[in-house]
Amino acid sequence: MTDDELVAAGFGLKLVDQPPTFDPAKQTRQLAPIEEWEVTDSTATVGYVVADLPFSAVRDLKLAALADKRWQVETGGIVV
């Protein structure tokens, strides 16, 4: 049986999970508490919370990426 057939037969709800887009360099995405999900007679839509990272966290991520790039260039060698 398909999900829709199971819901029509009364065996629970169809779960709709469509995560929102976000910028992982500047934001976080987490599941909202289940009490905040949108529930209808036949579906349950997963809720998400997108929050901006603090400036210090973004700065630290950028500095770590810069240090990693510098290390790759320093130890990358040359092609002759």
Contacts in CASP RR format, 6 or more apart in sequence:
PFRMAT RR
TARGET T0000
AUTHOR 0000-0000-0000
METHOD contacts of the structure
MODEL  1
MTDDELVAAGFGLKLVDQPPTFDPAKQTRQLAPIEEWEVTDSTATVGYVV
ADLPFSAVRDLKLAALADKRWQVETGGIVV
1 9 0 8 1.000
3 14 0 8 1.000
4 14 0 8 1.000
6 12 0 8 1.000
7 13 0 8 1.000
7 14 0 8 1.000
7 42 0 8 1.000
7 43 0 8 1.000
8 42 0 8 1.000
13 39 0 8 1.000
13 42 0 8 1.000
13 43 0 8 1.000
13 44 0 8 1.000
14 42 0 8 1.000
14 43 0 8 1.000
14 44 0 8 1.000
15 43 0 8 1.000
15 44 0 8 1.000
15 46 0 8 1.000
16 43 0 8 1.000
16 44 0 8 1.000
16 45 0 8 1.000
16 46 0 8 1.000
17 45 0 8 1.000
17 46 0 8 1.000
18 45 0 8 1.000
18 46 0 8 1.000
19 29 0 8 1.000
19 46 0 8 1.000
19 48 0 8 1.000
20 29 0 8 1.000
20 48 0 8 1.000
20 50 0 8 1.000
22 28 0 8 1.000
22 29 0 8 1.000
22 50 0 8 1.000
25 58 0 8 1.000
25 61 0 8 1.000
25 62 0 8 1.000
26 52 0 8 1.000
26 53 0 8 1.000
26 58 0 8 1.000
27 50 0 8 1.000
27 51 0 8 1.000
27 52 0 8 1.000
27 53 0 8 1.000
28 50 0 8 1.000
28 51 0 8 1.000
28 53 0 8 1.000
29 48 0 8 1.000
29 49 0 8 1.000
29 50 0 8 1.000
30 48 0 8 1.000
30 49 0 8 1.000
30 51 0 8 1.000
31 46 0 8 1.000
31 47 0 8 1.000
31 48 0 8 1.000
31 49 0 8 1.000
32 46 0 8 1.000
32 47 0 8 1.000
32 48 0 8 1.000
32 49 0 8 1.000
36 47 0 8 1.000
37 44 0 8 1.000
37 45 0 8 1.000
37 46 0 8 1.000
37 47 0 8 1.000
38 44 0 8 1.000
38 45 0 8 1.000
38 47 0 8 1.000
39 45 0 8 1.000
53 61 0 8 1.000
END
